[in-house]
Amino acid sequence: MSYTENLIRATDYAVFVKGMRGDWVAHPDTGRIYSNSTGNFLKPAVKAGYPSLRIRLSFGDKEIRGRVSVHRAMWVLCRGIPLSLNAEVDHIDHNRENNRLENLRLISKQENTP
C-alpha cells in the first residue's frame, strides 16, 4: 500500500460537506444535482469531455476551490467519498452525459485505463 492510498480528494470532501449541509441535493434517477441556494439544478460546463461543476467551500480561514465532474459529485452525494486516490467513478455505458447513479461504478485507475 502506498502512502497516498488512504487519502481523499479535497473536492470530494467539499461535495460531501455541501451534501451534508443540504446545499446540493442529488437526483440519482436523472443524474442531476439541485442547488438549494440558487433554487435550480446546477448547470455543468464541459471540461476535458466531462460535464463538471465549479465548487467552492469556505470554513474558517480555509477554502477549497476547484472543479468536480458531475458523475463524481453524484457518486459522493449518494454513496460517499471513495477512500482511495486510485478510485475512479466510471460510466458503465461509456456515455459521459449519463450521470444517473445506476450507470456509475467505482473502479481502480488501472481498470479504467483502456
Sequence and secondary structure as in RCSB ss.txt:
>XXXX:A:sequence
MSYTENLIRATDYAVFVKGMRGDWVAHPDTGRIYSNSTGNFLKPAVKAGYPSLRIRLSFGDKEIRGRVSVHRAMW
VLCRGIPLSLNAEVDHIDHNRENNRLENLRLISKQENTP
>XXXX:A:secstr
  GGGG   HHHHHHHHHHHHTSEEEETTTTEEEETTTTEE   EEETTEEEEEEEEEETTEEEEEEEEHHHHHH
HHHH   SSTTEEEEETT  TT   GGGEEEEEHHHH  
